[in-house]
């Protein structure tokens, strides 16, 4: 990853993957300050894995494509190092080995279901969503979340770095912004 | 060996048999075999390598300007700019946005072409997030439609906020100015409004943006010159007359305003007027117009406002349909019916009255004589002559000058008696101060208050305060000219239109003084109309004007005539327009 030119004491990254039958698979990364104002935005052109790649990579295609390829590419573009990166796509967590800050996955029944290769148990309705395989649960301002188990210090880092955030900070809303912006860019 | 070896199969197993008498039968003879060396051609298997080429992934990205995005990254210092806007205090009223409401997003206007600029707006947080995270102080939680209005104004350099009266255009403009100022996007804002509304704007700024310094441009020329050139105030507030008077000063100013807001922008509906020219000459980057009536008489009114907002966007010869298409991205209009479903209804009562016999006698005489006189003018007749007659007849419909009898007053008195007894407050509108004075004398038992052009500006706020707070004053006599805009009289439930204005939009403005946010119950509007008089004929003209407005701002069919022609004015008395006179009259 390229060295960050700007350091921020409270910037948070939001990284998501958008799959569209029309355009393909794109990644979007939005860096916000603690009041939700945007600092940086990056998105990728859509990629289309071939049928052969789908067969060969099998269940590992998404972790590889979302995390190592799209995720890593986007995170390498940023000029400001975030406190942590938030994602709503479980497979994006595989970009963690390439960066020096935690990547935290917001857990919901939807994103755990869509990542069967990383799941331990079926989520039970009404019960907390279990952390996927290879991840450990954390609380992101009362939101169920998970970080990679291979990076044990991330859990503590997350706790420390959330302290100064406003209690009403909405961790889901920025993904809507990324979606709108990527769609706008694709319609150009 | 070049020859291809021939191959055949043979059974190489040796068969032997053992007899029970120990005799040894002969073994079957082994076949003779030879080993022949041969060269085999070897074709290696093809290997296909597949990989994702990381370098082939194209990315697009940009960084937001420091002043906008990162004002709180390193410290609590304000965004770059000359004006220091203090942060809101920690004791702010927390905004309680309703759960489940869709977040209000800032959408870029269509005329922003560059992708980066469009994304700049799309990537801003919802307004609810901005307000909550920045702990901005508000007297109450804005309505969802008001936030939508803020989201509309924010990215636009040219915009008309044309909400119906009473929906809070002032508050929406102030809140947007506040957001732009906090983001460092505006540092010099000029608000131009009618003179009676200056104090109203000042009050609204104190309420909705208490941290923003506001300077009222007033005083003698020397003082005004000094005030115009002040740079340490974010908002300057001036009335139209001051702007007219100081047009040269404004022209000579070296710096441009980041934003000019025109309140009651219908004031510049006449493109060639001195006011319109003076306003258009102000150097500025953003231009917003606030008006509940962007079209009062004809679509040309709207074109004139666009001459200020964005010259060249519309043409006067366009038909309403095309005009609507060209302006729709610049214009936001909501009606109370559409957005304030919880606002109490307006109950209209058309009081069609007969003139008293004395009034009718005077009226008939005046009309007959007047028409004869107009006919005698022949080719010299102008629309002014017709107007004079109309005004005279309308005054007779109010009060008979000979006997002072008035069927309207008789009806008003009866209505007021009832509602005053039940503790309600009423507003009575008239075109003439003379009529209002007459009413004041007759209604003295209700301690009526007056609000019109003859009341000194500095006393007008006191009048409104008394009417609101003092239970003895239950009736407010008010002129269309002075009181149809900007006043908040939602504590009055009854509105009487003692006589009718030329323009339905002005009547709406008047009614909406009472029918606005804060109204506790239905507002009853009584429109007096004397039968068989010019008032009845004017009412028909007003209905036609309403159709014009609807053709631009709704999906109704477009009427053929988009303006009130001289022909229609003359037609009130069955007169013909003299040859060579074809201009629009009103």
Interface residues (C-beta under 8 A of the other chain):
Chain A: X8 X9 X10 X11 X29 X30 X32 X33 X34 X35 X36 X37 X38 X39 X40 X41 X42 X43 X44 X45 X47 X49 X50 X52 X53 X56 X64 X65 X69 X70 X72 X73 X74 X77 X79 X166 X168 X169 X170 X173 X174 X176 X177 X180 X181 X184 X185 X188
Chain B: X50 X52 X54 X57 X58 X59 X60 X61 X62 X63 X64 X68 X69 X70 X71 X72 X73 X74 X103 X105 X115 X118 X119 X122 X123 X124 X125 X126 X129 X130 X132 X133 X134
